Amino acid sequence: MRKFVFVIFWAICAATFVHAQMNTLEFEEFDLDNGLHVILHKDNSTPIVAVSVLYHVGSKNEDPNRTGFAHFFEHLMFEGSKNVDRGEFDKYISNAGGVNNANTSKDRTFYYEIFPSNQLELGLWLESERMLHAKIDEKGIETQREVVKEEKRQRIDNQPYGTWLNNSFEKAYNTHPYKWSVIGSMEDLNAASNEDFENFYARFYVPNNATLSIAGDIDIKTTRTLVEKYFSEIPQGPAPQMPQVNEPDLEGPIVDTVYDNITLPAMFLTYRIPQQTDEDMYAIKLLTSLLSGGESSRMVKELKDKQQLAIQVSNYPMDLEDPGVSFIIALPNMGKSLEDLLIGIDTEIEKVQNELITDREFRKLKNNIEDSFIRGNTSMVSIAESLANYHTYYGNANLINTEIERYLNVSREDIRNVARKYFTPENRVILYYLPQQQNQ
């Protein structure tokens, strides 16, 4: 993920927009003739605007022999374009008092800028430049190859436990492209030709594979005119194909040991779960919150505080477009074994599988999810991103207003059922991370 630090104009960091997002959030959406989907949300409470573009391309869309392209393009798209000189993209933004960033996942690549609202047109021009004729040449490619290599060294190779996520996905999938990492293979990137990069851009960075989402201090009619001015002439590309892979059941448990440059052992459990649009995901998220969502959660109270088996225990499900995973991460206390900690984790899961959670716990979960839902859309860029995500994955941007109802409709029986269905030893990968000296 790119991170930029600028001298930010007066209001960016202070504006929080906690204006009761449980109220209906109004927006308009439309399609250009070239297939670009546009979503506009007007909020004139603060003179700030977020301009974002979500490209429906992530690491799962890559050629197995050219992994890392989606993430590589996250960097390459800041090299410049036909009308933006190399290295000038960020300068345009910082000189206008704005900030920008981008991130890549297994399913999409997301770019955004936050500006004073009188700079909206600049943001639209820059994003149209990125979509229409980004600079893809040998100098930029070689520059970003080195940037990505350094990022991999810092974030993965030289970090304690840095490989756990990649290893977990690799073990949890046999055929689906989720099995390789978002950052990809350095060998694949080194072997790629300029033509490979150009083809990837022509295939995925097209208006009919993108959602332009704008939120903030805008006039809807004026913004629509500007969107048409800068994006309507961009040619439509071929319809990108999403991978159609039927991943077989896990048939676990799969157990492996990794010896790493660490001082404390750790355990990483990976459970296969459905895609983010599946109804079971709402109960799964409540279940994971019950188990380790804060200091008063079951695993934290029992395994960390009472039994003192762990110094850390946490779990979270990943929202993925295709069937995904949920993780439990645990570090044992001094003098406690990973085996004993695993027994403790399984015991807490079995309690949920065998008994309905209490009414008090249930009410707390619902209160927490309502609070989280509100806090999840407290800035213009988070609103823009949520609208784009809901449109892209669910085909319904209005879920930003109504998805909370799906959480509130989850029953205690639903939570018990997903614990029984997905959180079983046969449906998981166990990775033990041990200090290298134990492999002597």
C-alpha positions in Angstrom: 0.0 0.0 0.0 1.3 3.4 -0.9 1.4 5.9 1.9 2.0 9.6 1.4 2.7 12.2 4.0 1.9 15.7 3.0 1.5 19.0 4.8 -2.3 18.8 4.8 -4.6 21.7 4.5 -6.4 23.0 7.6 -9.4 20.7 7.7 -8.4 17.2 6.5 -7.4 15.5 9.7 -9.9 17.3 11.9 -13.0 16.6 9.9 -14.6 13.4 11.2 -18.1 13.6 9.9 -19.7 11.7 12.8 -23.1 12.9 11.8 -25.3 9.9 12.7 -24.8 7.7 9.6 -27.8 5.6 10.8 -29.8 8.3 8.9 -30.4 7.6 5.3 -27.4 8.5 3.2 -28.5 10.0 -0.1 -26.6 9.4 -3.3 -27.2 9.3 -7.1 -25.7 6.9 -9.5 -25.6 6.5 -13.3 -23.6 4.9 -16.1 -21.8 6.6 -18.9 -22.1 5.1 -22.4 -18.6 3.5 -22.0 -19.7 1.5 -19.0 -18.2 3.6 -16.2 -20.4 3.5 -13.2 -20.6 6.7 -11.2 -21.9 7.3 -7.7 -22.3 10.8 -6.2 -22.9 11.6 -2.5 -23.5 15.2 -1.5 -22.5 16.5 2.0 -21.9 20.2 2.2 -21.1 20.2 6.0 -17.4 20.6 5.4 -15.6 21.9 2.2 -13.9 18.6 1.4 -14.4 16.2 -1.4 -13.2 12.6 -1.9 -12.6 11.4 -5.5 -12.2 7.6 -5.8 -12.0 5.0 -8.5 -12.4 1.3 -7.8 -11.0 -1.0 -10.5 -12.5 -4.5 -10.3 -9.1 -6.2 -10.6 -7.1 -7.8 -7.8 -4.5 -10.5 -7.5 -7.1 -13.2 -8.3 -7.4 -11.8 -11.8 -3.7 -12.4 -12.6 -2.0 -15.0 -14.8 -0.5 -17.7 -12.5 2.8 -17.0 -14.2 2.5 -13.2 -13.8 1.5 -12.8 -10.2 1.8 -9.4 -8.5 0.5 -7.4 -11.4 -2.5 -5.9 -9.7 -0.4 -4.6 -6.8 2.4 -3.5 -9.2 -0.1 -1.4 -11.0 -1.1 0.3 -7.8 2.4 1.7 -7.8 2.8 2.2 -11.6 -0.3 4.3 -11.9 1.5 7.1 -10.0 4.3 7.3 -12.6 2.4 9.8 -14.7 0.5 9.9 -18.0 0.5 11.5 -21.4 -0.3 14.9 -19.9 1.2 14.4 -16.4 5.0 14.3 -16.3 6.8 11.6 -14.4 6.7 12.3 -10.6 4.2 15.1 -11.0 1.0 13.2 -10.0 1.6 13.6 -6.3 2.8 17.2 -6.7 -0.5 18.3 -8.3 -2.3 16.9 -5.3 -0.1 18.2 -2.6 0.1 21.7 -4.2 -3.7 21.8 -4.2 -3.8 21.0 -0.4 -4.9 17.4 -0.9 -3.8 13.9 0.0 -4.0 10.6 -1.9 -3.5 6.9 -1.5 -4.2 3.5 -3.0 -4.5 -0.1 -2.0 -4.8 -3.5 -3.6 -6.6 -6.6 -2.4 -7.3 -10.0 -3.9 -10.4 -8.6 -5.5 -9.9 -4.9 -6.4 -7.6 -1.9 -6.7 -8.7 1.3 -5.1 -7.4 4.9 -5.7 -8.5 8.1 -4.0 -7.8 11.7 -3.5 -9.1 14.1 -0.8 -9.2 17.7 -1.7 -10.6 21.1 -0.7 -13.9 20.9 -2.6 -12.9 23.7 -5.0 -10.3 21.2 -6.4 -12.8 18.6 -7.5 -12.1 19.2 -11.2 -8.4 18.5 -10.6 -9.1 15.2 -9.1 -11.4 14.2 -12.0 -8.7 15.2 -14.5 -6.0 13.2 -12.7 -8.2 10.1 -12.5 -9.2 10.3 -16.1 -5.5 10.6 -17.1 -4.8 7.5 -15.1 -7.7 5.6 -16.9 -7.1 6.9 -20.4 -3.4 6.9 -21.0 -1.2 6.1 -18.0 2.6 6.1 -18.6 3.7 2.5 -19.0 7.3 2.5 -20.1 10.5 0.8 -19.3 11.8 3.5 -16.9 8.6 3.5 -14.8 8.4 -0.3 -14.8 12.0 -0.7 -13.6 11.6 2.0 -11.0 8.5 0.4 -9.5 10.1 -3.1 -9.7 12.6 -1.9 -7.2 10.0 -0.2 -5.1 7.9 -3.4 -4.8 11.0 -5.5 -4.0 11.8 -3.1 -1.1 8.2 -3.2 0.1 8.3 -7.0 0.1 11.5 -6.9 2.1 10.2 -4.5 4.7 6.6 -5.9 5.0 7.2 -9.6 4.6 10.7 -10.9 4.4 12.2 -8.9 7.3 9.1 -8.9 9.6 8.6 -11.4 12.4 5.8 -13.7 11.3 5.7 -11.7 8.1 5.0 -14.7 5.9 2.0 -16.1 7.9 -0.7 -14.6 5.7 0.8 -15.8 2.5 1.5 -19.2 3.9 -2.0 -19.5 5.3 -3.6 -18.7 1.9 -1.2 -21.1 0.1 -2.2 -23.9 2.4 -6.0 -23.1 2.4 -6.4 -23.1 -1.4 -5.4 -25.7 -4.0 -6.6 -24.2 -7.3 -8.2 -20.8 -6.6 -5.9 -17.8 -7.4 -6.4 -16.6 -3.8 -3.6 -19.1 -3.1 -0.9 -16.6 -4.2 -0.1 -13.4 -2.4 -1.2 -9.9 -3.4 2.3 -8.7 -3.6 3.1 -11.6 -5.9 6.3 -13.3 -7.0 9.4 -11.2 -7.7 10.4 -13.8 -10.2 7.2 -13.2 -12.1 7.6 -9.5 -12.1 11.2 -9.7 -13.2 10.3 -12.1 -16.1 7.5 -9.8 -17.3 7.9 -7.8 -20.5 6.7 -4.3 -21.2 4.0 -5.9 -23.4 2.7 -8.0 -20.5 2.2 -4.8 -18.5 0.6 -3.0 -21.4 -1.8 -5.9 -21.9 -2.8 -5.9 -18.3 -3.6 -2.2 -18.4 -5.6 -2.5 -21.6 -7.6 -5.4 -20.1 -8.5 -4.1 -16.7 -8.0 -0.3 -16.5 -11.0 0.4 -18.6 -14.2 2.4 -17.7 -16.5 -0.7 -17.9 -14.4 -2.3 -15.2 -14.4 0.7 -12.8 -16.6 2.6 -10.4 -16.1 6.3 -9.9 -17.3 7.3 -6.5 -17.3 10.9 -5.3 -18.4 12.1 -1.8 -18.4 15.5 -0.2 -19.0 19.1 -0.8 -20.3 19.0 -4.3 -23.1 20.2 -6.5 -24.6 17.1 -8.1 -25.5 18.7 -11.5 -22.1 20.4 -11.8 -20.2 17.2 -10.8 -22.1 15.1 -13.3 -21.2 17.6 -16.0 -17.5 17.4 -15.0 -17.6 13.6 -14.9 -19.0 13.5 -18.5 -16.4 16.0 -19.6 -13.4 14.0 -18.4 -14.6 10.4 -18.7 -17.2 10.1 -21.4 -14.7 10.0 -24.3 -12.6 7.2 -22.7 -13.1 4.1 -24.9 -14.9 1.1 -23.5 -12.6 -2.0 -23.2 -13.4 -5.7 -23.5 -15.5 -7.1 -20.7 -12.9 -8.4 -18.2 -13.6 -12.0 -17.2 -13.6 -13.0 -13.5 -12.0 -16.3 -12.7 -14.5 -19.2 -12.4 -12.9 -21.7 -10.1 -14.6 -24.3 -8.0 -12.3 -24.8 -5.1 -12.7 -28.3 -3.5 -13.4 -28.7 0.2 -10.4 -28.4 2.4 -10.5 -31.9 3.8 -8.2 -31.0 6.7 -7.0 -30.4 9.2 -3.8 -29.3 7.4 -1.0 -28.8 9.9 2.5 -27.3 9.2 5.4 -25.8 11.1 7.4 -22.7 10.0 10.7 -21.8 11.6 11.1 -18.1 11.6 13.4 -15.4 13.0 11.2 -14.9 16.0 11.6 -15.2 19.8 8.0 -16.1 20.7 6.1 -19.0 19.1 2.7 -18.3 17.5 -0.2 -20.1 16.0 -2.3 -19.2 13.0 -5.6 -20.9 12.3 -7.3 -20.5 8.9 -10.9 -21.6 8.5 -12.6 -21.6 5.0 -15.8 -19.6 4.9 -18.2 -18.4 2.2 -17.9 -15.3 0.0 -18.8 -12.0 1.5 -22.2 -11.8 -0.1 -23.4 -15.1 1.5 -26.0 -14.7 4.3 -23.9 -16.7 6.7 -21.2 -14.0 6.7 -23.4 -11.8 9.0 -23.5 -14.5 11.7 -19.8 -15.4 11.2 -18.9 -11.8 11.9 -20.9 -11.7 15.0 -19.4 -15.0 16.1 -15.8 -13.7 15.6 -16.7 -10.6 17.6 -18.1 -12.8 20.4 -14.9 -14.9 20.5 -12.3 -12.1 20.5 -13.8 -8.8 19.8 -12.3 -6.8 22.6 -11.2 -7.3 26.2 -14.5 -8.6 27.3 -14.8 -11.3 24.6 -14.9 -14.9 25.4 -11.4 -16.0 24.3 -9.7 -13.0 25.7 -11.4 -13.3 29.1 -10.9 -17.1 29.3 -7.6 -17.8 27.6 -5.7 -14.6 28.3 -7.1 -13.3 31.6 -8.4 -16.4 33.4 -6.2 -19.3 32.3 -3.3 -17.2 31.1 -2.7 -19.5 28.2 -2.2 -16.6 25.8 -0.6 -13.2 25.7 -2.7 -12.5 22.5 -5.6 -14.1 20.8 -7.6 -12.5 18.0 -9.7 -13.6 15.1 -11.2 -12.0 12.0 -13.0 -13.0 8.8 -11.8 -11.6 5.5 -14.4 -10.2 3.1 -13.6 -11.8 -0.2 -15.6 -11.9 -3.5 -15.2 -15.7 -3.7 -15.3 -18.1 -0.8 -12.8 -16.8 1.7 -11.2 -17.4 5.1 -11.4 -16.5 8.7 -8.3 -16.4 10.9 -7.5 -17.0 14.6 -4.1 -15.7 15.7 -2.7 -16.7 19.1 0.6 -16.3 21.0 1.1 -18.5 24.0 2.1 -17.2 27.4 5.5 -18.0 28.9 5.6 -21.6 29.9 2.4 -22.5 28.0 2.5 -24.7 25.0 0.9 -24.2 21.6 -0.9 -27.5 22.0 -2.6 -26.4 25.3 -3.5 -23.1 23.7 -5.1 -24.9 20.8 -7.2 -27.0 23.2 -8.3 -23.8 24.9 -9.4 -22.3 21.5 -11.2 -25.4 20.5 -13.0 -25.5 23.8 -14.3 -22.0 23.4 -15.5 -22.7 19.9 -17.2 -25.9 21.1 -19.1 -24.0 23.7 -20.7 -21.9 21.0 -21.4 -25.0 18.9 -23.2 -26.7 21.8 -24.9 -23.8 23.7 -26.8 -20.7 22.6 -25.0 -17.5 23.6 -26.6 -15.6 26.5 -29.2 -12.8 25.9 -26.7 -10.3 27.4 -24.0 -11.3 25.0 -26.4 -11.2 22.1 -27.6 -7.7 22.9 -24.0 -6.5 23.3 -23.0 -7.9 19.9 -25.9 -6.1 18.2 -25.0 -2.9 20.0 -21.4 -3.2 18.9 -22.3 -3.9 15.3 -24.5 -0.8 15.2 -21.7 1.3 16.6 -19.2 -0.3 14.1 -21.5 0.3 11.2 -21.8 4.0 12.1 -18.1 4.5 12.7 -17.3 2.7 9.4 -18.6 5.6 7.4 -17.3 8.6 9.3 -15.3 10.3 6.5 -16.0 11.2 2.9 -13.4 8.7 1.6 -14.9 5.8 3.6 -18.4 6.7 2.3 -17.1 6.8 -1.3 -15.3 3.5 -0.8 -18.3 1.8 0.8 -20.6 2.9 -2.0 -18.2 1.6 -4.6 -17.7 -1.7 -2.7 -21.5 -2.3 -2.3 -22.0 -1.6 -6.0 -19.1 -3.8 -7.2 -19.7 -6.9 -5.0 -23.4 -6.8 -4.2 -24.8 -4.8 -7.1 -26.6 -2.6 -4.7 -25.0 0.6 -3.4 -27.9 1.2 -1.1 -26.7 -1.5 1.2 -24.7 1.4 2.8 -28.1 2.3 4.3 -29.7 -1.1 4.8 -27.0 -3.8 5.4 -27.2 -3.2 9.2 -30.6 -4.8 9.0 -29.0 -8.1 7.9 -26.8 -8.1 11.0 -29.8 -7.2 13.2 -31.7 -10.1 11.8 -29.1 -12.7 12.8 -30.4 -15.0 15.6 -28.5 -16.8 18.3 -29.3 -20.0 16.5 -27.6 -18.6 13.4 -24.4 -18.0 15.4 -24.4 -21.5 16.7 -25.1 -22.9 13.2 -22.1 -21.1 11.6 -19.9 -22.2 14.4 -20.9 -25.8 13.7 -20.7 -25.5 9.9 -17.4 -23.7 9.4 -15.3 -23.7 12.6 -14.4 -27.3 12.7 -11.0 -29.1 12.7 -11.7 -30.6 9.3 -12.1 -27.1 7.8 -8.9 -25.5 8.9 -5.2 -25.0 8.4 -2.9 -24.8 11.5 0.4 -23.1 11.1 2.8 -23.2 14.0 5.5 -20.6 13.9 8.5 -21.5 16.0 11.9 -19.8 16.6 14.6 -20.9 14.2 16.8 -22.2 17.0 14.3 -24.9 17.7 15.0 -26.4 14.2 18.6 -27.1 15.1 
